[in-house]
Amino acid sequence: MSVFQMPEIKFTFLNAIIFMREKIFLLDVDYDVENERGIIFLFGKNEEGKRVLVRKEFYTYFFAMPKEGKEEALKQKIENLKNLPTKILSVEIVSKVWMGNERKLIKITIQNPRKLKDVRDAIKEWEEVEETFEYNISFYKRFLMDYKIKPCSWVEADGEKVENKFDVDLTIEAKEIKQLDEDKEPKIKVLAVDTEWIELENREKLIMISLASENLRKVLALSEWQGKQDFVESYPSEEKLIKRFLEIVKREKPDVIVTYNGDEFDFLKLREKARELKINFGFGIDDRELEFVRRGRSSAARCFGVVHVDEYVFVDKILSTSLKSEVLTLDEVATELIGEGKKDLEYKQMVEFWRERKELNRIAEYSMWDAHLTYLLSQILLPQIFSISKLTGEIPFDVSRYSYSQLVEAYLMKKAVEDNVLIPNSPKTEEKEMRMRELPYKGAIVVEPKKGIHENVAVLDFRSLYPTIIVSHNVSPELLNCNHQECKEKNTAPETKNHFCLKKVGFIPKNLKLLIERRKELKERMKKVPKDSPEYKILDNEQYATKIISNAMYGYFGFVGARWYKKECGEATAAWGRHYIKKIMQMAQEEGLEIIYGDTDSIFVKKDGLGLKEIEGEAKKFVDKVNRELPGIIELEFRGAYLRGIFVSREKGESGAKKRYALLDANGNLEVRGFETVRRDWCKLAKEAQRKILEIVLKEKDPKKAVDFIIETIKRIREGKVDIEELTIYEQITRPLSQYEQIGPHVKAAMKARERGRMIAEGSIIAFIITKGAGSISDRAMPVEFVTKGDYDANYYIEHQILPAALRVLKALGYTKEDILKPKTFGLDVWLKKY
């Protein structure tokens, strides 16, 4: 039986007009202008899975801040304006909070949202106007904020059923729309798309489009061959192939289409090819062509009514910081998140197979599997995106492409409307440039680690240090340097001249505290439900959303494009962070704990004579004592006790991770931070060799064995016994190749790949080998698909990959490069004498 209940839909028949009430799960929002009126379109699906479009007339507005005493005069002057490109519907004097104080403003509501800038331009230079605000907020964003509507949740529309002009089951002209408080989600229909292209006769050729969903596996191929798989359909031309793709999408009616780098590759190439063939390439609920809209520095492919999520963009901007791998290829990301990677097929092989008409089933299987992996990834990523969407009030199309700071700003704008706070303007180009020229402030404290192997180590972390500092010390732009002497005495940031008011709660601390408390509540609820239950997954995704927004708040203060930018807030937060880490280190030493290492928000301690259980007990008692002295919601927590750890100092002038350590827990698990094992720009062999060294040193306590292992690895490289796969280096192309001023090895390799017919786009991952021969390292970088086993430069890999990776660890134990290249007797007994 459907959960859809008839009593919830009310029908009233009056002169053939049908009035009704409908619940929809909101997925997408857009707008248009009809007869000079702004019309919001809300698209979603109802409880029966039907596609519903809700239309709602809405009028936007902006604010003018009058100079003191000029409120009435300015209001009248605006009311008397003539010859404007749109009607002014109302002019009101309203009160809003600005910089912590109530201010009188003029609210100007207009008819045509596309003419708002013209009205603002007509008054912005008037002598009565101090400033204008909220004139550059998108029309549909304004609607969502004013109606307190959360995308990816249920809303209720009351209105009139009208004629369908879109590819939907029902269209409603709404009189009222309201947010509902329901957690359940409908089944979202997801379709994954992937494409394969090769260069033939100096022309890019679309050879396959693959589609995957819960119940669909389909490859559309530009060729016919005997023995092809059941999931393959063959077409004689690119034109027929693309038209069949659009036909399938229209038939399947997905709620969401997912790609992996679809913005910069798949959909960009498909639209270009469709235009070349004079095909209207669109698959939304209307007849519009797929459009590319600006999102930050990039363009995003959009069709209204079918949400396009480019998984690569979301992984790159949001998820990458929590991944072990820095290589963001579909293969690496899928392997880490779902335990399965891509099929093995190099681009060079694909071109060869296609030209020679052989092993076409292998290409089809490769293409089909890419779409399948993209679909499987969506089952993990979409729930996270939906949770962030609900929290920030942004549609999933935008959320999946926003940076951390953009997500923070979306959340703050939503809360500003709820709190009647005036939203600051986005900075203009000149202001951004000024912000970029400001001198950086002092960051987190780093205590140089005590080199070597340490036994029975406890790790203590501040729980969300910077967010809790912002809340506990009321760090907010409008509260900076108030006139209260008491606030100056009690709440001045260490090492600065700046203080924050304590007489009222700041806008940012108030709304950040809501996030922190909500996450704490969610984590408590998660403890009470089974980990494999749907409820647990919903709670986990919501707590993840609150976590990323709250943790990004500190960085947002220094984001040059921020509306609530305030360098002094970031500087003060960092200063208090240094203060508290120093405080707990001092307290630890007073308790007889030895500080091995400290950085930003954590310390690593041990105590002579204490075993693993004893140091755990001692550390927990210390945490309880510290927390009784910390102010507000700042809290230290015990993260864990470890059997053994190795800590490495960063060499003078060396770049890279500040934190560089490896810990071994009681179960034999290795936790690694800052070493090459988690970096992208080192080959697999260097990473695996370094990890093996760490395992030998920490698990077996045998540095000499680790050295012997590296000596043997170097011997294998010199003798040509290493597979190309182990030596491949991965780097990402982050801009068009023509815009690179410094031509590094990955850029040179990308240029060579493009010359050989491979499509290279912003976001592409380049796999390359440094080969033998003359010239610089960059000159000798060759795309891996054009390299054979005997081509690699052994000396490069020994000197620039294996030795540096090995010595990161072994230097901390007293070893040198000469000890590896010219081995001598030098074991753990010698190392113990040196330390």
ChimeraX attribute file (.defattr): number of C-alpha atoms within 10 A of each C-alpha:
attribute: neighborCount
match mode: 1-to-1
recipient: residues
	/A:1	4
	/A:2	6
	/A:3	7
	/A:4	13
	/A:5	10
	/A:6	7
	/A:7	8
	/A:8	11
	/A:9	13
	/A:10	13
	/A:11	15
	/A:12	11
	/A:13	9
	/A:14	8
	/A:15	6
	/A:16	7
	/A:17	12
	/A:18	15
	/A:19	20
	/A:20	19
	/A:21	19
	/A:22	21
	/A:23	22
	/A:24	26
	/A:25	26
	/A:26	24
	/A:27	25
	/A:28	24
	/A:29	24
	/A:30	16
	/A:31	19
	/A:32	17
	/A:33	14
	/A:34	10
	/A:35	8
	/A:36	15
	/A:37	18
	/A:38	22
	/A:39	23
	/A:40	22
	/A:41	21
	/A:42	26
	/A:43	24
	/A:44	26
	/A:45	24
	/A:46	20
	/A:47	18
	/A:48	13
	/A:49	16
	/A:50	13
	/A:51	21
	/A:52	24
	/A:53	27
	/A:54	27
	/A:55	22
	/A:56	20
	/A:57	16
	/A:58	18
	/A:59	18
	/A:60	22
	/A:61	23
	/A:62	20
	/A:63	23
	/A:64	25
	/A:65	21
	/A:66	24
	/A:67	15
	/A:68	11
	/A:69	10
	/A:70	15
	/A:71	20
	/A:72	12
	/A:73	11
	/A:74	24
	/A:75	20
	/A:76	12
	/A:77	12
	/A:78	17
	/A:79	14
	/A:80	9
	/A:81	13
	/A:82	10
	/A:83	6
	/A:84	11
	/A:85	14
	/A:86	18
	/A:87	17
	/A:88	20
	/A:89	14
	/A:90	14
	/A:91	18
	/A:92	16
	/A:93	17
	/A:94	13
	/A:95	16
	/A:96	18
	/A:97	17
	/A:98	15
	/A:99	17
	/A:100	17
	/A:101	10
	/A:102	14
	/A:103	16
	/A:104	20
	/A:105	26
	/A:106	23
	/A:107	20
	/A:108	22
	/A:109	20
	/A:110	23
	/A:111	22
	/A:112	24
	/A:113	22
	/A:114	18
	/A:115	15
	/A:116	22
	/A:117	12
	/A:118	12
	/A:119	21
	/A:120	18
	/A:121	11
	/A:122	12
	/A:123	18
	/A:124	16
	/A:125	12
	/A:126	13
	/A:127	11
	/A:128	20
	/A:129	19
	/A:130	14
	/A:131	16
	/A:132	21
	/A:133	20
	/A:134	16
	/A:135	18
	/A:136	12
	/A:137	17
	/A:138	13
	/A:139	22
	/A:140	22
	/A:141	18
	/A:142	20
	/A:143	18
	/A:144	19
	/A:145	20
	/A:146	13
	/A:147	14
	/A:148	17
	/A:149	22
	/A:150	25
	/A:151	27
	/A:152	26
	/A:153	23
	/A:154	25
	/A:155	22
	/A:156	19
	/A:157	22
	/A:158	20
	/A:159	23
	/A:160	20
	/A:161	18
	/A:162	16
	/A:163	10
	/A:164	13
	/A:165	11
	/A:166	15
	/A:167	18
	/A:168	18
	/A:169	13
	/A:170	19
	/A:171	23
	/A:172	25
	/A:173	21
	/A:174	23
	/A:175	13
	/A:176	12
	/A:177	19
	/A:178	14
	/A:179	17
	/A:180	15
	/A:181	9
	/A:182	9
	/A:183	9
	/A:184	11
	/A:185	12
	/A:186	15
	/A:187	11
	/A:188	15
	/A:189	14
	/A:190	23
	/A:191	28
	/A:192	28
	/A:193	28
	/A:194	26
	/A:195	23
	/A:196	19
	/A:197	19
	/A:198	21
	/A:199	16
	/A:200	13
	/A:201	8
	/A:202	9
	/A:203	9
	/A:204	15
	/A:205	16
	/A:206	22
	/A:207	21
	/A:208	26
	/A:209	26
	/A:210	26
	/A:211	29
	/A:212	25
	/A:213	21
	/A:214	12
	/A:215	6
	/A:216	12
	/A:217	18
	/A:218	23
	/A:219	26
	/A:220	25
	/A:221	25
	/A:222	19
	/A:223	18
	/A:224	14
	/A:225	13
	/A:226	7
	/A:227	8
	/A:228	15
	/A:229	15
	/A:230	9
	/A:231	15
	/A:232	21
	/A:233	17
	/A:234	16
	/A:235	18
	/A:236	11
	/A:237	13
	/A:238	20
	/A:239	17
	/A:240	14
	/A:241	22
	/A:242	23
	/A:243	14
	/A:244	16
	/A:245	20
	/A:246	17
	/A:247	12
	/A:248	14
	/A:249	18
	/A:250	15
	/A:251	9
	/A:252	14
	/A:253	20
	/A:254	19
	/A:255	21
	/A:256	21
	/A:257	24
	/A:258	26
	/A:259	27
	/A:260	26
	/A:261	23
	/A:262	24
	/A:263	26
	/A:264	21
	/A:265	19
	/A:266	19
	/A:267	23
	/A:268	20
	/A:269	19
	/A:270	18
	/A:271	22
	/A:272	13
	/A:273	19
	/A:274	18
	/A:275	13
	/A:276	10
	/A:277	12
	/A:278	11
	/A:279	15
	/A:280	15
	/A:281	23
	/A:282	20
	/A:283	24
	/A:284	24
	/A:285	19
	/A:286	14
	/A:287	14
	/A:288	13
	/A:289	17
	/A:290	20
	/A:291	17
	/A:292	16
	/A:293	12
	/A:294	10
	/A:295	13
	/A:296	11
	/A:297	7
	/A:298	14
	/A:299	15
	/A:300	24
	/A:301	22
	/A:302	21
	/A:303	22
	/A:304	24
	/A:305	28
	/A:306	23
	/A:307	23
	/A:308	26
	/A:309	30
	/A:310	23
	/A:311	24
	/A:312	26
	/A:313	25
	/A:314	21
	/A:315	20
	/A:316	17
	/A:317	14
	/A:318	18
	/A:319	16
	/A:320	17
	/A:321	11
	/A:322	9
	/A:323	15
	/A:324	15
	/A:325	17
	/A:326	20
	/A:327	22
	/A:328	22
	/A:329	23
	/A:330	20
	/A:331	18
	/A:332	18
	/A:333	24
	/A:334	19
	/A:335	15
	/A:336	14
	/A:337	14
	/A:338	13
	/A:339	10
	/A:340	14
	/A:341	18
	/A:342	18
	/A:343	15
	/A:344	9
	/A:345	13
	/A:346	12
	/A:347	17
	/A:348	16
	/A:349	13
	/A:350	20
	/A:351	18
	/A:352	13
	/A:353	16
	/A:354	16
	/A:355	11
	/A:356	10
	/A:357	12
	/A:358	13
	/A:359	15
	/A:360	21
	/A:361	16
	/A:362	17
	/A:363	23
	/A:364	24
	/A:365	16
	/A:366	19
	/A:367	26
	/A:368	26
	/A:369	21
	/A:370	28
	/A:371	28
	/A:372	25
	/A:373	23
	/A:374	26
	/A:375	25
	/A:376	19
	/A:377	21
	/A:378	23
	/A:379	13
	/A:380	14
	/A:381	19
	/A:382	21
	/A:383	17
	/A:384	22
	/A:385	25
	/A:386	24
	/A:387	26
	/A:388	28
	/A:389	26
	/A:390	20
	/A:391	21
	/A:392	25
	/A:393	24
	/A:394	28
	/A:395	25
	/A:396	27
	/A:397	25
	/A:398	19
	/A:399	24
	/A:400	27
	/A:401	26
	/A:402	20
	/A:403	19
	/A:404	21
	/A:405	21
	/A:406	21
	/A:407	28
	/A:408	23
	/A:409	20
	/A:410	22
	/A:411	21
	/A:412	23
	/A:413	24
	/A:414	24
	/A:415	21
	/A:416	20
	/A:417	17
	/A:418	13
	/A:419	13
	/A:420	13
	/A:421	22
	/A:422	21
	/A:423	21
	/A:424	17
	/A:425	16
	/A:426	19
	/A:427	16
	/A:428	9
	/A:429	11
	/A:430	9
	/A:431	13
	/A:432	15
	/A:433	13
	/A:434	10
	/A:435	18
	/A:436	14
	/A:437	9
	/A:438	9
	/A:439	8
	/A:440	10
	/A:441	13
	/A:442	13
	/A:443	15
	/A:444	17
	/A:445	17
	/A:446	17
	/A:447	17
	/A:448	17
	/A:449	20
	/A:450	15
	/A:451	19
	/A:452	20
	/A:453	18
	/A:454	18
	/A:455	19
	/A:456	24
	/A:457	28
	/A:458	28
	/A:459	21
	/A:460	23
	/A:461	21
	/A:462	21
	/A:463	17
	/A:464	17
	/A:465	24
	/A:466	24
	/A:467	25
	/A:468	25
	/A:469	24
	/A:470	27
	/A:471	23
	/A:472	18
	/A:473	26
	/A:474	26
	/A:475	30
	/A:476	26
	/A:477	21
	/A:478	18
	/A:479	21
	/A:480	19
	/A:481	17
	/A:482	16
	/A:483	12
	/A:484	13
	/A:485	12
	/A:486	12
	/A:487	16
	/A:488	18
	/A:489	9
	/A:490	13
	/A:491	19
	/A:492	19
	/A:493	23
	/A:494	17
	/A:495	13
	/A:496	12
	/A:497	11
	/A:498	17
	/A:499	27
	/A:500	26
	/A:501	25
	/A:502	19
	/A:503	12
	/A:504	10
	/A:505	17
	/A:506	24
	/A:507	22
	/A:508	21
	/A:509	21
	/A:510	17
	/A:511	18
	/A:512	24
	/A:513	18
	/A:514	15
	/A:515	22
	/A:516	22
	/A:517	12
	/A:518	16
	/A:519	21
	/A:520	15
	/A:521	13
	/A:522	20
	/A:523	16
	/A:524	12
	/A:525	14
	/A:526	18
	/A:527	10
	/A:528	9
	/A:529	14
	/A:530	11
	/A:531	12
	/A:532	8
	/A:533	9
	/A:534	11
	/A:535	15
	/A:536	19
	/A:537	18
	/A:538	19
	/A:539	20
	/A:540	20
	/A:541	21
	/A:542	23
	/A:543	23
	/A:544	17
	/A:545	23
	/A:546	23
	/A:547	18
	/A:548	17
	/A:549	27
	/A:550	23
	/A:551	20
	/A:552	18
	/A:553	24
	/A:554	23
	/A:555	16
	/A:556	25
	/A:557	23
	/A:558	21
	/A:559	21
	/A:560	21
	/A:561	21
	/A:562	19
	/A:563	17
	/A:564	23
	/A:565	21
	/A:566	19
	/A:567	21
	/A:568	21
	/A:569	26
	/A:570	25
	/A:571	23
	/A:572	27
	/A:573	26
	/A:574	24
	/A:575	20
	/A:576	22
	/A:577	24
	/A:578	21
	/A:579	16
	/A:580	19
	/A:581	25
	/A:582	17
	/A:583	13
	/A:584	20
	/A:585	21
	/A:586	13
	/A:587	15
	/A:588	20
	/A:589	13
	/A:590	10
	/A:591	13
	/A:592	12
	/A:593	21
	/A:594	16
	/A:595	21
	/A:596	22
	/A:597	22
	/A:598	22
	/A:599	18
	/A:600	22
	/A:601	20
	/A:602	22
	/A:603	22
	/A:604	21
	/A:605	24
	/A:606	26
	/A:607	20
	/A:608	11
	/A:609	8
	/A:610	15
	/A:611	15
	/A:612	18
	/A:613	13
	/A:614	14
	/A:615	23
	/A:616	22
	/A:617	15
	/A:618	16
	/A:619	27
	/A:620	19
	/A:621	12
	/A:622	20
	/A:623	20
	/A:624	14
	/A:625	13
	/A:626	17
	/A:627	16
	/A:628	9
	/A:629	10
	/A:630	15
	/A:631	12
	/A:632	13
	/A:633	19
	/A:634	21
	/A:635	20
	/A:636	25
	/A:637	18
	/A:638	20
	/A:639	16
	/A:640	16
	/A:641	26
	/A:642	26
	/A:643	20
	/A:644	23
	/A:645	26
	/A:646	24
	/A:647	23
	/A:648	25
	/A:649	21
	/A:650	16
	/A:651	9
	/A:652	6
	/A:653	5
	/A:654	9
	/A:655	8
	/A:656	12
	/A:657	12
	/A:658	16
	/A:659	21
	/A:660	19
	/A:661	20
	/A:662	22
	/A:663	25
	/A:664	23
	/A:665	19
	/A:666	12
	/A:667	8
	/A:668	14
	/A:669	12
	/A:670	18
	/A:671	12
	/A:672	20
	/A:673	17
	/A:674	15
	/A:675	20
	/A:676	26
	/A:677	23
	/A:678	17
	/A:679	19
	/A:680	17
	/A:681	17
	/A:682	21
	/A:683	24
	/A:684	21
	/A:685	24
	/A:686	25
	/A:687	23
	/A:688	16
	/A:689	21
	/A:690	26
	/A:691	22
	/A:692	17
	/A:693	25
	/A:694	26
	/A:695	20
	/A:696	18
	/A:697	24
	/A:698	24
	/A:699	17
	/A:700	11
	/A:701	15
	/A:702	16
	/A:703	24
	/A:704	20
	/A:705	16
	/A:706	23
	/A:707	24
	/A:708	14
	/A:709	17
	/A:710	22
	/A:711	18
	/A:712	13
	/A:713	18
	/A:714	21
	/A:715	15
	/A:716	13
	/A:717	20
	/A:718	15
	/A:719	10
	/A:720	15
	/A:721	12
	/A:722	19
	/A:723	14
	/A:724	21
	/A:725	15
	/A:726	14
	/A:727	25
	/A:728	21
	/A:729	24
	/A:730	22
	/A:731	22
	/A:732	21
	/A:733	17
	/A:734	14
	/A:735	14
	/A:736	12
	/A:737	17
	/A:738	9
	/A:739	9
	/A:740	12
	/A:741	7
	/A:742	8
	/A:743	15
	/A:744	15
	/A:745	23
	/A:746	24
	/A:747	22
	/A:748	22
	/A:749	25
	/A:750	28
	/A:751	18
	/A:752	17
	/A:753	23
	/A:754	16
	/A:755	10
	/A:756	14
	/A:757	19
	/A:758	18
	/A:759	16
	/A:760	18
	/A:761	20
	/A:762	16
	/A:763	21
	/A:764	19
	/A:765	20
	/A:766	24
	/A:767	22
	/A:768	28
	/A:769	30
	/A:770	27
	/A:771	25
	/A:772	16
	/A:773	12
	/A:774	8
	/A:775	8
	/A:776	11
	/A:777	17
	/A:778	16
	/A:779	17
	/A:780	20
	/A:781	25
	/A:782	26
	/A:783	25
	/A:784	24
	/A:785	16
	/A:786	15
	/A:787	16
	/A:788	12
	/A:789	13
	/A:790	15
	/A:791	16
	/A:792	25
	/A:793	19
	/A:794	22
	/A:795	15
	/A:796	14
	/A:797	23
	/A:798	18
	/A:799	13
	/A:800	13
	/A:801	20
	/A:802	24
	/A:803	22
	/A:804	18
	/A:805	24
	/A:806	26
	/A:807	20
	/A:808	19
	/A:809	28
	/A:810	26
	/A:811	16
	/A:812	18
	/A:813	23
	/A:814	19
	/A:815	19
	/A:816	15
	/A:817	15
	/A:818	9
	/A:819	15
	/A:820	20
	/A:821	13
	/A:822	9
	/A:823	13
	/A:824	10
	/A:825	7
	/A:826	14
	/A:827	15
	/A:828	16
	/A:829	11
	/A:830	12
	/A:831	16
	/A:832	12
	/A:833	7
	/A:834	9
	/A:835	9
